[in-house]
């Protein structure tokens, strides 16, 4: 574990214990990583998207800090939860634009090509969300790996650490989940 990862973990544990000052110290350390994740999504998106990077980060931050009594385990756990929060924000954003349920005629897209929701891609994003929901019913572990990898931007090693499985298992499950989701989305 790097010194910065260790410092983040220590601050998360203090924050979980009720230390408000730890949150003030934590934010400057995690904000750049949250920004990097949001930018990664935005780079794939067209110039006409309606959700800005800073809005995604700020909304995720507000949701994360408003969680009461949440027990953070470590840095990887924090970013795993952040990934789930960002996913829900993006889904809510797509739904708020009243895009049709179940893809509304969305074209088949590769899992790696789906990005931040814009007016053109909201249907694709909702189709991915429905496919992930179905995957969770079949194999919850694969669904979590997709969330952590795709939405959270975690590395294979970080996912293995969060889920307490081997990196080889993560790679195998990631490949299988992508194949399953591509079949599900394409019908």
C-alpha positions as CSV (number, residue, x, y, z in Angstrom):
1,X,0.0,0.0,0.0
2,X,1.4,3.4,-0.9
3,X,1.7,6.1,1.7
4,X,-1.1,8.1,0.1
5,X,-3.4,5.1,0.1
6,X,-2.5,4.4,3.7
7,X,-3.2,8.0,4.7
8,X,-6.6,7.9,2.8
9,X,-7.5,4.6,4.6
10,X,-6.6,6.1,8.0
11,X,-8.6,9.2,7.4
12,X,-11.6,7.1,6.2
13,X,-11.5,5.1,9.4
14,X,-11.3,8.3,11.5
15,X,-14.2,9.8,9.5
16,X,-16.2,6.6,10.1
17,X,-15.5,7.0,13.8
18,X,-17.1,10.5,13.7
19,X,-14.0,12.7,13.3
20,X,-15.3,15.6,11.2
21,X,-11.8,17.0,10.8
22,X,-10.7,13.8,9.1
23,X,-13.2,14.5,6.3
24,X,-11.7,18.0,5.8
25,X,-8.3,16.4,5.4
26,X,-9.6,13.5,3.2
27,X,-11.4,15.6,0.5
28,X,-8.2,17.1,-1.0
29,X,-6.7,13.6,-1.2
30,X,-9.6,11.8,-2.9
31,X,-11.0,14.7,-5.0
32,X,-8.3,14.4,-7.8
33,X,-9.1,10.7,-8.2
34,X,-12.8,11.3,-8.3
35,X,-12.1,14.0,-10.9
36,X,-10.0,11.6,-13.0
37,X,-12.8,9.1,-13.0
38,X,-15.4,11.6,-14.1
39,X,-13.1,13.0,-16.8
40,X,-12.5,9.5,-18.1
41,X,-16.3,9.2,-18.7
42,X,-16.5,12.7,-20.2
43,X,-13.7,12.1,-22.7
44,X,-15.8,9.5,-24.4
45,X,-18.8,11.7,-24.7
46,X,-19.9,14.1,-27.4
47,X,-19.5,17.8,-26.9
48,X,-23.2,18.3,-26.4
49,X,-23.5,16.3,-23.2
50,X,-25.7,17.8,-20.5
51,X,-23.9,16.5,-17.4
52,X,-20.6,18.3,-16.7
53,X,-17.6,16.6,-14.9
54,X,-17.8,19.0,-11.9
55,X,-21.5,18.4,-11.5
56,X,-20.9,14.6,-11.4
57,X,-18.1,14.9,-8.9
58,X,-20.1,17.4,-6.7
59,X,-23.2,15.2,-6.7
60,X,-21.2,12.1,-5.8
61,X,-19.4,14.0,-3.1
62,X,-22.7,15.2,-1.6
63,X,-24.1,11.7,-1.6
64,X,-20.9,10.2,-0.1
65,X,-20.6,12.7,2.8
66,X,-24.3,12.5,3.6
67,X,-24.1,8.8,4.4
68,X,-24.5,8.5,8.2
69,X,-23.0,5.7,10.1
70,X,-21.2,4.2,7.1
71,X,-18.1,2.2,8.0
72,X,-15.3,2.7,5.5
73,X,-12.8,-0.1,5.2
74,X,-10.0,1.4,3.1
75,X,-9.3,3.5,0.0
76,X,-10.4,0.8,-2.4
77,X,-13.7,0.4,-0.6
78,X,-14.3,4.2,-0.8
79,X,-13.7,4.3,-4.6
80,X,-15.9,1.2,-5.0
81,X,-18.7,2.9,-3.3
82,X,-18.0,6.1,-5.3
83,X,-18.3,4.0,-8.5
84,X,-21.7,2.8,-7.4
85,X,-22.8,6.4,-6.5
86,X,-21.6,7.7,-9.8
87,X,-23.5,5.0,-11.6
88,X,-26.7,5.9,-9.8
89,X,-26.2,9.6,-10.6
90,X,-25.8,8.8,-14.3
91,X,-28.9,6.6,-14.3
92,X,-30.9,9.2,-12.5
93,X,-29.7,11.8,-15.0
94,X,-30.7,9.6,-17.9
95,X,-34.1,9.0,-16.5
96,X,-34.7,12.7,-15.7
97,X,-34.4,13.4,-19.4
98,X,-37.3,11.1,-20.0
99,X,-35.6,8.7,-22.2
100,X,-37.5,5.5,-23.0
101,X,-37.2,2.6,-20.7
102,X,-35.2,-0.4,-21.8
103,X,-33.1,1.4,-24.3
104,X,-35.7,3.1,-26.4
105,X,-34.4,1.7,-29.6
106,X,-30.8,2.1,-28.6
107,X,-28.3,0.5,-31.0
108,X,-26.0,-2.3,-30.0
109,X,-22.8,-0.9,-28.4
110,X,-19.8,-2.4,-26.8
111,X,-19.7,-2.2,-23.1
112,X,-16.4,-0.3,-23.2
113,X,-18.0,2.4,-25.5
114,X,-20.8,3.5,-23.1
115,X,-19.9,6.8,-21.3
116,X,-21.4,9.7,-19.5
117,X,-25.0,10.2,-20.4
118,X,-25.8,12.7,-23.1
119,X,-29.0,13.2,-24.9
120,X,-27.8,10.9,-27.7
121,X,-26.6,8.1,-25.3
122,X,-29.2,8.1,-22.5
123,X,-31.0,5.1,-24.1
124,X,-27.7,3.1,-24.3
125,X,-26.9,3.9,-20.7
126,X,-30.4,2.8,-19.5
127,X,-30.0,-0.4,-21.5
128,X,-26.6,-1.0,-19.8
129,X,-28.3,-0.3,-16.4
130,X,-31.0,-2.9,-17.1
131,X,-28.4,-5.4,-18.3
132,X,-26.4,-4.9,-15.1
133,X,-29.5,-5.3,-13.0
134,X,-30.2,-8.6,-14.8
135,X,-26.6,-9.7,-14.4
136,X,-26.8,-9.0,-10.6
137,X,-29.7,-11.5,-10.5
138,X,-27.7,-14.1,-12.2
139,X,-24.2,-13.4,-10.8
140,X,-23.8,-10.6,-8.2
141,X,-20.0,-10.9,-8.1
142,X,-19.7,-10.3,-11.9
143,X,-22.0,-7.3,-11.6
144,X,-19.9,-5.8,-8.8
145,X,-16.7,-6.3,-10.8
146,X,-18.3,-4.4,-13.8
147,X,-19.3,-1.6,-11.5
148,X,-15.9,-1.3,-9.9
149,X,-14.0,-1.6,-13.2
150,X,-16.2,0.4,-15.5
151,X,-17.8,3.0,-13.2
152,X,-15.1,3.2,-10.6
153,X,-12.1,2.9,-12.7
154,X,-10.4,0.5,-10.2
155,X,-7.6,-1.6,-11.4
156,X,-7.8,-5.4,-11.4
157,X,-5.6,-5.5,-8.3
158,X,-7.8,-2.9,-6.5
159,X,-10.9,-4.9,-7.3
160,X,-9.2,-8.1,-6.1
161,X,-8.4,-6.3,-2.8
162,X,-11.9,-4.9,-2.3
163,X,-13.6,-8.2,-3.2
164,X,-11.0,-10.4,-1.5
165,X,-10.5,-12.6,-4.6
166,X,-7.4,-13.2,-6.8
167,X,-6.6,-10.8,-9.7
168,X,-6.8,-13.8,-12.1
169,X,-10.4,-14.4,-10.9
170,X,-11.2,-10.7,-11.4
171,X,-9.8,-10.9,-15.0
172,X,-11.8,-14.0,-15.8
173,X,-15.0,-12.7,-14.3
174,X,-14.6,-9.3,-16.1
175,X,-14.2,-11.1,-19.5
176,X,-17.3,-13.2,-18.8
177,X,-19.3,-10.3,-17.6
178,X,-18.5,-8.2,-20.6
179,X,-19.5,-11.0,-22.9
180,X,-22.8,-11.6,-21.0
181,X,-23.6,-7.9,-21.0
182,X,-22.9,-7.5,-24.7
183,X,-25.3,-10.4,-25.4
184,X,-27.9,-9.0,-23.1
185,X,-27.8,-5.5,-24.6
186,X,-27.8,-6.7,-28.1
187,X,-30.9,-8.9,-27.4
